[in-house]
Amino acid sequence: MRKYLAVFKFNLKSELNFKVDYIFSLLSFAMHIFIFNALWDYILKDNAIDGFTRSGLIWYIIVGEFIAYSIGKRCYIKVSDMIKNGEIANILSKPLSFMKYVIALEATSIVNIGINFVFAIILGLCMGGPLHVEPLQVLLFALSLILALVLVIMVFVFIGLMAFITEENKSFYLVISKTMLLLVFTPLEFFPSIMQKILSFLPTTYIVYPPGSILVNYNLNSALMLIVGQIISLIVVGVAVYVLNVKGVRSINVNGG
């Protein structure tokens, strides 16, 4: 455990050096919210669509942007580069587990998550105004948000591990990230029924949509179903990550790196 804690501390110090990146990331975050605030204000005014008011939609987008900006593409790039440049062979030559090493690396995302969370709340209060929420709703939202953050990390790790199979895995990132972004700015209810059915089977749907929906369009039964969907998605993606990691590490051990 101490080895992975040392990896975490080292990478945490590195993350804290990217102060300019954090500033520009927050500016980009705010710019998207300003644009969609003006858009939904013009479209909706004082009306609501499928239970979503203008204020609710702004909070929904803020939750989606928070998740998207907290866990960026650097997650998959790190894993992918370690496989492509042979760094994984160096890691495996030491008494280290590759997946535990990756977890220690990604744990440093807590800094980005913390900064973005505070900024998201401030931005939400300024642009969307205060929300009226119930205690159970807050608890389910918090649980859903944690599951969403874990799921998005797992999805990006999966994309990175695809480098074991194909050297050029950027196309996987582009396709998967675009399906995730579909629901960052637009709730599932706004899509045609056939699209809703298709999207409901994709793990990426359970990254952004559940926490945003629970926060602004709360229904206990729907919230519980969404959380179950997140757990199932985590299991599916987790199994895929496990299989790719085992096969990839085994091939490196057999071939001697």
N, C-alpha and C positions, 0 to 999 in steps of 0.2 A: 504493500500500500504506500510506503514511503517513497518508492520510486516514482509512482504515478503522481503523488503529491508534489514531488520535485518538478516533474514535467509541467504540472498545472501552474505552479508558482513562476517558473521560468517564462511560460507563455503568457501568463497574466501580466508580467512586467512588460513584455513585448506589446501586448494589446494596449496598455496604458500609454504607449509612445505615439499612438495614432490619434492624437488630439484633433488635428485638422480634419481627418476623415470623419470623426464623430460630428464635428461642426457642420460640414457639408452634407452629411447624411441627415441631420436634423433639419437643415434648410430645405432639402429635397422633400422630406417627409411633410413639412409645413406647406410647401408649395402645392403638393398634390391635394392636401386638405382644403386649401384656399380655393383651388380650381373647382373641386367637386362641391364645395359649399355654395359657390356661385351658381353652378349648374343645377343642383337640386333645388336651390332657392327659386330659381327661375321656372323650373318645371313644376314643382309641387306647390309652392307658395304655402298656403295653410291647409292643403289637402294631404291625404295619406294614401299609400298604395300597399295593398296586402298587409295592412297593419304597421307599415313603416312610415313615420312622419319625416319631415325634413331633418329635424333634430336627431331622430333615431338613425337615419341613414348616415349622417355625419359621424355619429358615434360608431356605427357599424364599420364604416370605411377606416376610421382611426384604429379600431381593433385589428382590422386586416392589415393595415400599413404597419402597425406595431409589430405584428408577427413577421411580416415580410422583411422589414428593415432590421429586426433583431437578429435573425438568422439568415445571413446573406449567402451569396454564392461562394464566398471564400471557404465555407464549410466543405463543399464538394471538391473544390480545387485543391485544398490541402491533402485530402485523402487520395485524390487522383494523382497528384504530383508525386506523392510518396511511393506510389506503385510504379509510375512511369519512369522516374529517375533512379529507381533501385534503392531508395532510402529504406523501404520496407525490409529488404534483406539485411541491412545493418541493424534494424530494430529487432528482427527475429534472431540475430546472432547473439543477442543479449537475453538475459532472463526476463523478457518482457512479452506480454500478450499484445498483439497488434490492435485488437479491438479495445482493450483497456487503455492503451496508449492514445487511441483516437478519442475515447471518452474523456480522458484527462485534457486533451487539446480543446475539445468542444466545450468543456466546463467553463472555459474562460469567457464564453458568450454571456455569462452572468453579468459582466460589466456592461455590455451593450444593451442587454435586456433591462437592467436597472435604469440606465440613462433614458432609454426610449420610453419606459413605463411612466416615469415622472413627467417627461415631455408630453406624452400622449394624454395624460390626465389634464394637464394645464391647457393643452390645445383643445381638448374636448369641452372643457368648461367654458373656454373663450368662444369657441365656434358653435358648439351644439347646445350649450347650457347644461344645467344639472339634470340628472335623470332620477326618476322616482323608482326605486328598486326595493325589493323585499329581501330580508335576511337570507332565506333559502336560495333565492335567485343569485345573490352575491356569491354564496358558497359554490353553487353549481357553475357559475361563470368562472370562478377561480380554478376549479377543478378542470373545466373544459379548456381554459387557457393554458394550464400546465400540460395537459395532454396534447394540445395543439403544438406547443413549442417542442416537446419531445418528439412528436410525430414528424415535424418538419426537419428536425435534425436527422432523424432516421432515414427520411426520404433522401436527403442530400448525401448522407453517408452511403446509401444504396447506389446513388448515381456515381459517386466517387469509386466505389468498389467495382462498378461496371468496367473499369479500366483493366481488371483482370481478364475480361472477355474480349473487349475491343479497345484498342489504344486510343481511339478518338471517341470519347464519350460526351462531348459537348452537346451533340444532337439530343441525347437523352435529357440533359439539363434544360435545353430550350423547350422541348415538348412538355416535360413535366412542370416546369415553372410557369409556362403559359396556362396550363389547365388550372394551376393554383391561383394565378392572377385573375382568371375569369371571375372568381368569387370575392376578390378583394374589394372591388368597386361596385359589384352588383349582387344582391342577395339571390339565393336559389329561386325564390318565388317569382322573380322577374323574368325567368327564362320560360320558353314554351314547355308544355308538359312532357313532350318526348325528350327534350334536353334535360329536364329535371330528373327523369328516370335514368338516363345515361350517367349523368354526373353523380347521382346518388350511389353508384357502384364504384366510384373512383376514390381511392384513399386521399387524394389531394383535396377533395371536397371537404373532408373532415379536419383540415388544417385551419382554414380561415372561417368557414361558415358557422360552425357550432358556437364558438364563444361570442361572435358578433350577434348572432340570432338570439341567444339566451339573454344577452345584455339588453337588447332593445325591443325584442318581440317575444317576450317570455310566455311560455306555456309549459307547465310541469311535465306533462306526458311527452311533449315534443323534445324538451330539454333532455330528459332521460334517454330517449331514443337516440338523440344525437351523440350523447356521451357513450352509449353502447356502440354506436357506429365508430367513434374514435378509438375505443378499446379494440374492436375487431380490426380496424385499419392498422393499429399498432402491432397487433399479433401477426397480421399478414406481412407487413413490411419488415417486422423483426425477424420473421422466419426467412424472408428473402435475403436480408443482410447476413444472417447467420450462415446460410448455405453458401453465398458468394464468398464470405470470409474464409470458411473452412476449406472450400475447394481451391481458392486462390493461394492461401497459406500452404496447403498441402502440395500444390504444384511447385511452389518456390522451394520447399524443403526437398522435394524429389529431384528437382533440377539443379539444386545447389545454388539458388539465387539467380 
